[in-house]
Amino acid sequence: MSRVKSILDKARYQLADPNKTRWSDELLLSFLSEAQQDASNQALLLKKFFEMPLYEGVAEYDLPEDFLRLESAWLLDDNKTPIKFKSYQELNSTTKEWETKVGIPSHIVYDLAKSQTRMRIYPIPETTDRELLLTGEPYGVISGGDDIFIDTPYGTVSNINSDAVKQVSKFGIITDIYKVFNMLRINYHYKPKELTSLDDELEVAPAIDKALKHYVVFIALRNDMDSFNRAVANEEANLYQREMQSIISDSAKDYLYDNQDTLVVRYDTGFAPAYTRRTK
Protein backbone atom coordinates (compact mmCIF):
# COMPACT_ATOMS: atom_id res chain seq x y z
CA MET A 1 0.00 0.00 0.00
CA SER A 2 1.30 3.45 -0.88
CA ARG A 3 2.03 5.97 1.85
CA VAL A 4 -0.73 8.24 0.54
CA LYS A 5 -3.36 5.48 0.82
CA SER A 6 -2.05 4.41 4.22
CA ILE A 7 -2.28 7.92 5.68
CA LEU A 8 -5.76 8.49 4.27
CA ASP A 9 -6.98 5.11 5.56
CA LYS A 10 -5.77 5.98 9.06
CA ALA A 11 -7.38 9.42 8.86
CA ARG A 12 -10.64 7.94 7.57
CA TYR A 13 -10.68 5.39 10.42
CA GLN A 14 -10.33 8.20 12.95
CA LEU A 15 -13.05 10.15 11.17
CA ALA A 16 -15.36 7.09 11.42
CA ASP A 17 -16.06 7.27 7.70
CA PRO A 18 -14.99 3.84 6.34
CA ASN A 19 -17.62 3.89 3.56
CA LYS A 20 -16.50 7.32 2.29
CA THR A 21 -19.96 8.78 2.71
CA ARG A 22 -18.86 12.13 4.16
CA TRP A 23 -15.37 12.74 2.82
CA SER A 24 -14.40 11.59 -0.66
CA ASP A 25 -10.91 10.36 -1.49
CA GLU A 26 -10.39 13.47 -3.62
CA LEU A 27 -11.23 15.77 -0.70
CA LEU A 28 -8.99 13.98 1.82
CA LEU A 29 -6.23 13.86 -0.80
CA SER A 30 -6.43 17.65 -1.16
CA PHE A 31 -6.08 17.95 2.64
CA LEU A 32 -3.01 15.67 2.52
CA SER A 33 -1.47 17.72 -0.27
CA GLU A 34 -2.03 20.86 1.81
CA ALA A 35 -0.47 19.10 4.81
CA GLN A 36 2.69 18.20 2.88
CA GLN A 37 2.96 21.79 1.66
CA ASP A 38 2.50 23.24 5.16
CA ALA A 39 4.99 20.86 6.77
CA SER A 40 7.57 21.53 4.05
CA ASN A 41 7.18 25.28 4.45
CA GLN A 42 7.47 25.17 8.24
CA ALA A 43 10.45 22.82 8.52
CA LEU A 44 12.14 23.46 5.15
CA LEU A 45 12.21 19.73 4.50
CA LEU A 46 12.90 19.54 0.77
CA LYS A 47 16.18 20.62 -0.82
CA LYS A 48 17.79 20.49 -4.24
CA PHE A 49 20.10 22.64 -6.38
CA PHE A 50 20.47 24.19 -9.80
CA GLU A 51 23.40 25.66 -11.71
CA MET A 52 23.08 28.75 -13.85
CA PRO A 53 25.31 31.10 -15.85
CA LEU A 54 25.89 34.66 -14.67
CA TYR A 55 25.86 36.91 -17.72
CA GLU A 56 28.00 40.00 -18.10
CA GLY A 57 25.96 43.09 -17.32
CA VAL A 58 22.85 41.16 -16.22
CA ALA A 59 21.73 41.74 -12.62
CA GLU A 60 18.37 39.92 -12.28
CA TYR A 61 17.65 36.22 -12.79
CA ASP A 62 14.61 33.96 -12.62
CA LEU A 63 14.22 31.44 -9.80
CA PRO A 64 12.76 27.93 -10.33
CA GLU A 65 8.98 27.60 -10.25
CA ASP A 66 9.15 25.34 -7.17
CA PHE A 67 11.44 27.73 -5.29
CA LEU A 68 10.70 28.29 -1.60
CA ARG A 69 13.85 29.67 0.08
CA LEU A 70 17.55 30.10 -0.60
CA GLU A 71 19.96 27.97 1.43
CA SER A 72 23.50 28.48 0.06
CA ALA A 73 25.31 29.50 -3.11
CA TRP A 74 28.79 29.66 -4.57
CA LEU A 75 30.58 30.43 -7.82
CA LEU A 76 31.82 27.42 -9.75
CA ASP A 77 35.33 28.83 -9.98
CA ASP A 78 38.59 27.24 -8.81
CA ASN A 79 38.02 28.49 -5.25
CA LYS A 80 34.29 27.74 -5.10
CA THR A 81 33.82 31.31 -3.88
CA PRO A 82 30.81 31.49 -1.51
CA ILE A 83 28.01 33.93 -2.30
CA LYS A 84 26.27 35.51 0.68
CA PHE A 85 22.70 36.83 0.94
CA LYS A 86 21.58 40.40 1.58
CA SER A 87 18.19 42.09 1.62
CA TYR A 88 17.32 45.12 -0.48
CA GLN A 89 16.89 47.10 2.74
CA GLU A 90 20.42 46.27 3.90
CA LEU A 91 21.98 47.51 0.67
CA ASN A 92 19.72 50.56 0.42
CA SER A 93 20.84 51.62 3.90
CA THR A 94 24.50 51.31 2.90
CA THR A 95 24.70 53.10 -0.44
CA LYS A 96 22.32 54.37 -3.09
CA GLU A 97 24.66 53.37 -5.93
CA TRP A 98 24.73 49.63 -5.23
CA GLU A 99 22.29 48.82 -8.05
CA THR A 100 24.77 50.04 -10.68
CA LYS A 101 28.00 48.72 -9.16
CA VAL A 102 29.88 46.19 -11.30
CA GLY A 103 32.56 43.68 -10.32
CA ILE A 104 32.96 40.15 -9.04
CA PRO A 105 29.61 38.99 -7.58
CA SER A 106 29.64 38.55 -3.81
CA HIS A 107 25.95 38.58 -2.82
CA ILE A 108 22.51 37.47 -3.86
CA VAL A 109 20.01 40.24 -3.10
CA TYR A 110 16.75 38.70 -2.02
CA ASP A 111 13.78 39.49 0.24
CA LEU A 112 11.85 36.54 1.68
CA ALA A 113 8.56 38.43 1.64
CA LYS A 114 8.95 39.82 -1.88
CA SER A 115 11.32 37.87 -4.13
CA GLN A 116 9.58 34.59 -4.85
CA THR A 117 10.28 34.50 -8.60
CA ARG A 118 13.46 36.53 -9.20
CA MET A 119 16.74 37.36 -7.48
CA ARG A 120 19.43 39.98 -8.05
CA ILE A 121 23.21 39.52 -8.21
CA TYR A 122 25.46 42.13 -6.53
CA PRO A 123 27.70 43.55 -7.87
CA ILE A 124 26.56 43.20 -11.49
CA PRO A 125 28.86 40.60 -13.10
CA GLU A 126 31.76 42.12 -14.99
CA THR A 127 33.81 40.09 -17.47
CA THR A 128 37.24 38.91 -16.41
CA ASP A 129 39.90 37.08 -18.41
CA ARG A 130 38.00 33.85 -17.67
CA GLU A 131 35.06 34.59 -19.91
CA LEU A 132 32.88 32.02 -21.62
CA LEU A 133 30.46 32.06 -24.49
CA LEU A 134 27.23 30.23 -23.79
CA THR A 135 25.13 28.96 -26.68
CA GLY A 136 21.89 27.08 -26.93
CA GLU A 137 21.65 23.45 -28.03
CA PRO A 138 23.33 21.60 -29.56
CA TYR A 139 26.67 23.31 -28.89
CA GLY A 140 26.82 23.79 -25.11
CA VAL A 141 29.41 26.09 -23.51
CA ILE A 142 32.32 27.36 -25.61
CA SER A 143 35.45 28.80 -23.98
CA GLY A 144 37.17 31.81 -25.40
CA GLY A 145 35.76 34.41 -27.73
CA ASP A 146 37.77 34.72 -30.94
CA ASP A 147 38.59 32.35 -33.81
CA ILE A 148 35.74 29.98 -32.92
CA PHE A 149 34.40 27.80 -35.73
CA ILE A 150 30.96 26.17 -35.51
CA ASP A 151 29.81 23.82 -38.24
CA THR A 152 26.13 24.09 -39.14
CA PRO A 153 24.09 22.46 -41.92
CA TYR A 154 24.44 25.77 -43.73
CA GLY A 155 28.19 26.20 -43.49
CA THR A 156 30.73 27.34 -40.90
CA VAL A 157 30.26 30.29 -38.54
CA SER A 158 33.64 31.76 -37.59
CA ASN A 159 35.25 34.62 -35.69
CA ILE A 160 32.55 35.14 -33.05
CA ASN A 161 33.23 38.40 -31.22
CA SER A 162 32.34 39.36 -27.65
CA ASP A 163 28.91 40.80 -28.55
CA ALA A 164 25.77 38.70 -28.67
CA VAL A 165 25.49 37.29 -32.19
CA LYS A 166 22.85 35.39 -34.09
CA GLN A 167 23.26 32.26 -36.15
CA VAL A 168 20.86 29.74 -37.64
CA SER A 169 20.78 26.37 -35.85
CA LYS A 170 20.07 23.02 -37.49
CA PHE A 171 16.57 23.25 -35.99
CA GLY A 172 15.75 26.36 -37.96
CA ILE A 173 15.74 28.52 -34.81
CA ILE A 174 17.85 31.60 -34.14
CA THR A 175 20.25 30.86 -31.27
CA ASP A 176 21.71 33.55 -29.03
CA ILE A 177 25.34 33.42 -27.98
CA TYR A 178 26.12 35.33 -24.77
CA LYS A 179 29.20 36.29 -22.86
CA VAL A 180 29.16 34.59 -19.43
CA PHE A 181 30.99 35.80 -16.35
CA ASN A 182 30.92 32.48 -14.49
CA MET A 183 28.62 29.68 -13.38
CA LEU A 184 26.71 29.84 -10.10
CA ARG A 185 25.40 26.94 -8.02
CA ILE A 186 22.43 27.51 -5.72
CA ASN A 187 21.09 25.13 -3.09
CA TYR A 188 17.48 25.88 -2.23
CA HIS A 189 14.41 24.60 -0.42
CA TYR A 190 11.55 23.79 -2.75
CA LYS A 191 7.79 23.34 -2.67
CA PRO A 192 6.38 19.83 -3.14
CA LYS A 193 4.13 19.11 -6.08
CA GLU A 194 0.38 18.98 -5.55
CA LEU A 195 -1.01 15.51 -4.93
CA THR A 196 -3.63 14.64 -7.54
CA SER A 197 -3.83 10.83 -7.33
CA LEU A 198 -3.85 8.17 -4.62
CA ASP A 199 -0.90 6.65 -6.48
CA ASP A 200 1.24 9.80 -6.17
CA GLU A 201 4.39 9.66 -4.07
CA LEU A 202 4.91 11.93 -1.08
CA GLU A 203 8.13 13.93 -1.31
CA VAL A 204 8.66 14.32 2.43
CA ALA A 205 10.23 11.54 4.52
CA PRO A 206 8.09 8.78 6.11
CA ALA A 207 9.00 10.10 9.57
CA ILE A 208 6.48 12.88 9.03
CA ASP A 209 3.50 10.66 8.13
CA LYS A 210 2.02 10.81 11.64
CA ALA A 211 1.98 14.60 11.54
CA LEU A 212 0.35 14.56 8.09
CA LYS A 213 -2.46 12.31 9.37
CA HIS A 214 -3.15 14.71 12.26
CA TYR A 215 -3.38 17.59 9.77
CA VAL A 216 -5.86 15.76 7.51
CA VAL A 217 -8.18 14.97 10.44
CA PHE A 218 -7.88 18.52 11.77
CA ILE A 219 -8.85 20.10 8.44
CA ALA A 220 -11.70 17.62 7.92
CA LEU A 221 -13.29 18.49 11.28
CA ARG A 222 -12.41 22.14 11.84
CA ASN A 223 -15.66 23.53 10.36
CA ASP A 224 -17.90 20.79 11.73
CA MET A 225 -21.17 21.96 13.31
CA ASP A 226 -20.83 19.40 16.10
CA SER A 227 -19.03 20.84 19.13
CA PHE A 228 -17.45 17.48 19.98
CA ASN A 229 -15.94 17.19 16.50
CA ARG A 230 -14.63 20.75 16.71
CA ALA A 231 -12.96 19.82 19.99
CA VAL A 232 -11.37 16.80 18.28
CA ALA A 233 -10.21 19.11 15.48
CA ASN A 234 -8.49 21.39 17.99
CA GLU A 235 -6.82 18.39 19.61
CA GLU A 236 -5.59 17.16 16.21
CA ALA A 237 -4.26 20.63 15.42
CA ASN A 238 -2.29 20.63 18.67
CA LEU A 239 -0.95 17.14 17.97
CA TYR A 240 0.10 18.26 14.50
CA GLN A 241 1.98 21.26 15.87
CA ARG A 242 3.62 19.11 18.54
CA GLU A 243 4.89 16.73 15.87
CA MET A 244 6.04 19.66 13.75
CA GLN A 245 8.01 21.21 16.60
CA SER A 246 10.03 18.02 16.86
CA ILE A 247 10.52 17.89 13.09
CA ILE A 248 11.49 21.57 12.93
CA SER A 249 14.02 21.01 15.73
CA ASP A 250 15.59 18.10 13.85
CA SER A 251 15.54 20.06 10.60
CA ALA A 252 17.33 22.99 12.28
CA LYS A 253 20.07 20.65 13.49
CA ASP A 254 20.45 19.29 9.96
CA TYR A 255 20.64 22.84 8.59
CA LEU A 256 23.44 23.81 10.97
CA TYR A 257 25.32 20.64 10.11
CA ASP A 258 24.80 20.98 6.36
CA ASN A 259 26.09 24.54 6.32
CA GLN A 260 29.45 23.98 7.98
CA ASP A 261 32.28 25.03 5.68
CA THR A 262 33.69 21.51 5.66
CA LEU A 263 30.54 19.75 4.53
CA VAL A 264 29.85 18.75 0.94
CA VAL A 265 26.46 17.40 -0.10
CA ARG A 266 26.05 16.09 -3.61
CA TYR A 267 22.68 15.34 -5.24
CA ASP A 268 22.12 12.86 -8.05
CA THR A 269 18.48 13.93 -8.34
CA GLY A 270 16.40 16.83 -7.14
CA PHE A 271 14.84 14.81 -4.35
CA ALA A 272 17.42 12.87 -2.33
CA PRO A 273 21.13 13.26 -1.53
CA ALA A 274 23.34 10.67 -3.17
CA TYR A 275 25.91 10.94 -0.42
CA THR A 276 27.24 13.21 2.30
CA ARG A 277 30.90 13.44 3.17
CA ARG A 278 33.29 15.57 5.19
CA THR A 279 36.29 17.25 3.60
CA LYS A 280 39.21 19.14 5.05
C-alpha positions in Angstrom: 0.0 0.0 0.0 1.3 3.5 -0.9 2.0 6.0 1.8 -0.7 8.2 0.5 -3.4 5.5 0.8 -2.0 4.4 4.2 -2.3 7.9 5.7 -5.8 8.5 4.3 -7.0 5.1 5.6 -5.8 6.0 9.1 -7.4 9.4 8.9 -10.6 7.9 7.6 -10.7 5.4 10.4 -10.3 8.2 13.0 -13.0 10.2 11.2 -15.4 7.1 11.4 -16.1 7.3 7.7 -15.0 3.8 6.3 -17.6 3.9 3.6 -16.5 7.3 2.3 -20.0 8.8 2.7 -18.9 12.1 4.2 -15.4 12.7 2.8 -14.4 11.6 -0.7 -10.9 10.4 -1.5 -10.4 13.5 -3.6 -11.2 15.8 -0.7 -9.0 14.0 1.8 -6.2 13.9 -0.8 -6.4 17.6 -1.2 -6.1 17.9 2.6 -3.0 15.7 2.5 -1.5 17.7 -0.3 -2.0 20.9 1.8 -0.5 19.1 4.8 2.7 18.2 2.9 3.0 21.8 1.7 2.5 23.2 5.2 5.0 20.9 6.8 7.6 21.5 4.0 7.2 25.3 4.5 7.5 25.2 8.2 10.4 22.8 8.5 12.1 23.5 5.1 12.2 19.7 4.5 12.9 19.5 0.8 16.2 20.6 -0.8 17.8 20.5 -4.2 20.1 22.6 -6.4 20.5 24.2 -9.8 23.4 25.7 -11.7 23.1 28.7 -13.9 25.3 31.1 -15.8 25.9 34.7 -14.7 25.9 36.9 -17.7 28.0 40.0 -18.1 26.0 43.1 -17.3 22.9 41.2 -16.2 21.7 41.7 -12.6 18.4 39.9 -12.3 17.6 36.2 -12.8 14.6 34.0 -12.6 14.2 31.4 -9.8 12.8 27.9 -10.3 9.0 27.6 -10.2 9.1 25.3 -7.2 11.4 27.7 -5.3 10.7 28.3 -1.6 13.9 29.7 0.1 17.6 30.1 -0.6 20.0 28.0 1.4 23.5 28.5 0.1 25.3 29.5 -3.1 28.8 29.7 -4.6 30.6 30.4 -7.8 31.8 27.4 -9.7 35.3 28.8 -10.0 38.6 27.2 -8.8 38.0 28.5 -5.2 34.3 27.7 -5.1 33.8 31.3 -3.9 30.8 31.5 -1.5 28.0 33.9 -2.3 26.3 35.5 0.7 22.7 36.8 0.9 21.6 40.4 1.6 18.2 42.1 1.6 17.3 45.1 -0.5 16.9 47.1 2.7 20.4 46.3 3.9 22.0 47.5 0.7 19.7 50.6 0.4 20.8 51.6 3.9 24.5 51.3 2.9 24.7 53.1 -0.4 22.3 54.4 -3.1 24.7 53.4 -5.9 24.7 49.6 -5.2 22.3 48.8 -8.0 24.8 50.0 -10.7 28.0 48.7 -9.2 29.9 46.2 -11.3 32.6 43.7 -10.3 33.0 40.2 -9.0 29.6 39.0 -7.6 29.6 38.6 -3.8 26.0 38.6 -2.8 22.5 37.5 -3.9 20.0 40.2 -3.1 16.8 38.7 -2.0 13.8 39.5 0.2 11.8 36.5 1.7 8.6 38.4 1.6 9.0 39.8 -1.9 11.3 37.9 -4.1 9.6 34.6 -4.9 10.3 34.5 -8.6 13.5 36.5 -9.2 16.7 37.4 -7.5 19.4 40.0 -8.1 23.2 39.5 -8.2 25.5 42.1 -6.5 27.7 43.5 -7.9 26.6 43.2 -11.5 28.9 40.6 -13.1 31.8 42.1 -15.0 33.8 40.1 -17.5 37.2 38.9 -16.4 39.9 37.1 -18.4 38.0 33.8 -17.7 35.1 34.6 -19.9 32.9 32.0 -21.6 30.5 32.1 -24.5 27.2 30.2 -23.8 25.1 29.0 -26.7 21.9 27.1 -26.9 21.7 23.4 -28.0 23.3 21.6 -29.6 26.7 23.3 -28.9 26.8 23.8 -25.1 29.4 26.1 -23.5 32.3 27.4 -25.6 35.4 28.8 -24.0 37.2 31.8 -25.4 35.8 34.4 -27.7 37.8 34.7 -30.9 38.6 32.4 -33.8 35.7 30.0 -32.9 34.4 27.8 -35.7 31.0 26.2 -35.5 29.8 23.8 -38.2 26.1 24.1 -39.1 24.1 22.5 -41.9 24.4 25.8 -43.7 28.2 26.2 -43.5 30.7 27.3 -40.9 30.3 30.3 -38.5 33.6 31.8 -37.6 35.3 34.6 -35.7 32.6 35.1 -33.0 33.2 38.4 -31.2 32.3 39.4 -27.7 28.9 40.8 -28.5 25.8 38.7 -28.7 25.5 37.3 -32.2 22.9 35.4 -34.1 23.3 32.3 -36.1 20.9 29.7 -37.6 20.8 26.4 -35.8 20.1 23.0 -37.5 16.6 23.2 -36.0 15.7 26.4 -38.0 15.7 28.5 -34.8 17.9 31.6 -34.1 20.2 30.9 -31.3 21.7 33.5 -29.0 25.3 33.4 -28.0 26.1 35.3 -24.8 29.2 36.3 -22.9 29.2 34.6 -19.4 31.0 35.8 -16.3 30.9 32.5 -14.5 28.6 29.7 -13.4 26.7 29.8 -10.1 25.4 26.9 -8.0 22.4 27.5 -5.7 21.1 25.1 -3.1 17.5 25.9 -2.2 14.4 24.6 -0.4 11.6 23.8 -2.7 7.8 23.3 -2.7 6.4 19.8 -3.1 4.1 19.1 -6.1 0.4 19.0 -5.5 -1.0 15.5 -4.9 -3.6 14.6 -7.5 -3.8 10.8 -7.3 -3.8 8.2 -4.6 -0.9 6.6 -6.5 1.2 9.8 -6.2 4.4 9.7 -4.1 4.9 11.9 -1.1 8.1 13.9 -1.3 8.7 14.3 2.4 10.2 11.5 4.5 8.1 8.8 6.1 9.0 10.1 9.6 6.5 12.9 9.0 3.5 10.7 8.1 2.0 10.8 11.6 2.0 14.6 11.5 0.4 14.6 8.1 -2.5 12.3 9.4 -3.1 14.7 12.3 -3.4 17.6 9.8 -5.9 15.8 7.5 -8.2 15.0 10.4 -7.9 18.5 11.8 -8.9 20.1 8.4 -11.7 17.6 7.9 -13.3 18.5 11.3 -12.4 22.1 11.8 -15.7 23.5 10.4 -17.9 20.8 11.7 -21.2 22.0 13.3 -20.8 19.4 16.1 -19.0 20.8 19.1 -17.4 17.5 20.0 -15.9 17.2 16.5 -14.6 20.7 16.7 -13.0 19.8 20.0 -11.4 16.8 18.3 -10.2 19.1 15.5 -8.5 21.4 18.0 -6.8 18.4 19.6 -5.6 17.2 16.2 -4.3 20.6 15.4 -2.3 20.6 18.7 -0.9 17.1 18.0 0.1 18.3 14.5 2.0 21.3 15.9 3.6 19.1 18.5 4.9 16.7 15.9 6.0 19.7 13.7 8.0 21.2 16.6 10.0 18.0 16.9 10.5 17.9 13.1 11.5 21.6 12.9 14.0 21.0 15.7 15.6 18.1 13.8 15.5 20.1 10.6 17.3 23.0 12.3 20.1 20.7 13.5 20.4 19.3 10.0 20.6 22.8 8.6 23.4 23.8 11.0 25.3 20.6 10.1 24.8 21.0 6.4 26.1 24.5 6.3 29.4 24.0 8.0 32.3 25.0 5.7 33.7 21.5 5.7 30.5 19.8 4.5 29.9 18.7 0.9 26.5 17.4 -0.1 26.0 16.1 -3.6 22.7 15.3 -5.2 22.1 12.9 -8.0 18.5 13.9 -8.3 16.4 16.8 -7.1 14.8 14.8 -4.3 17.4 12.9 -2.3 21.1 13.3 -1.5 23.3 10.7 -3.2 25.9 10.9 -0.4 27.2 13.2 2.3 30.9 13.4 3.2 33.3 15.6 5.2 36.3 17.2 3.6 39.2 19.1 5.1 
